[in-house]
Amino acid sequence: MSLHERLGLEHPVIGAGLGGGLARARLTAAIADAGGLGQIGILPPPLRRTEIAAHRERSAGPVAG
């Protein structure tokens, strides 16, 4: 089984978590809704948790934190 099948992705696309926290919930949700895997950028742990929660409010698709 391939990675994108195991992650339940429609398309084998992963959005890179850009440094400095540029990739946040709005971007990861758009990627997930398009069938890929969005990845939250580098953030301090409290802000990362906030962004993951915001992603889950916007999308039922997968996210990598």
C-alpha positions in Angstrom: 0.0 0.0 0.0 1.4 3.4 -1.0 1.8 6.3 1.4 -1.0 8.4 -0.1 -3.3 5.3 0.2 -2.4 4.8 3.9 -3.0 8.5 4.6 -6.3 8.4 2.7 -5.3 11.0 0.2 -7.1 11.4 -3.1 -4.0 12.8 -4.8 -0.4 12.1 -3.8 0.4 15.8 -3.0 1.9 17.1 0.2 2.1 20.8 0.9 5.4 21.7 2.5 5.3 23.3 6.0 7.2 26.5 5.1 9.6 27.8 7.7 8.6 30.7 9.9 5.0 29.6 10.1 3.9 30.6 6.6 1.9 27.5 6.1 -1.1 27.8 8.4 -4.6 26.5 8.7 -6.1 28.4 5.8 -3.5 26.9 3.4 -3.5 23.3 4.9 -7.3 23.2 4.8 -7.3 24.2 1.1 -4.7 21.5 0.3 -6.7 18.9 2.3 -10.0 19.8 0.6 -8.3 19.3 -2.8 -7.3 15.8 -1.8 -3.7 16.3 -0.6 -1.9 16.6 2.8 -1.3 20.1 4.2 1.6 20.6 6.6 1.7 23.3 9.3 4.9 25.4 9.2 7.4 25.7 12.0 5.7 27.3 15.0 6.1 27.3 18.8 4.0 24.4 20.3 1.1 26.5 21.6 0.6 28.2 18.3 1.0 24.9 16.4 -1.8 23.4 18.4 -4.0 26.5 17.7 -3.3 26.1 13.9 -4.1 22.4 14.0 -7.4 23.1 15.8 -8.1 25.8 13.2 -7.4 23.4 10.4 -9.8 20.8 11.9 -12.5 23.5 12.1 -12.1 24.3 8.4 -11.5 20.8 7.0 -12.1 17.1 7.7 -9.0 16.4 5.6 -5.6 15.3 6.9 -3.0 17.7 8.3 0.6 17.2 9.4 1.8 19.2 12.4 
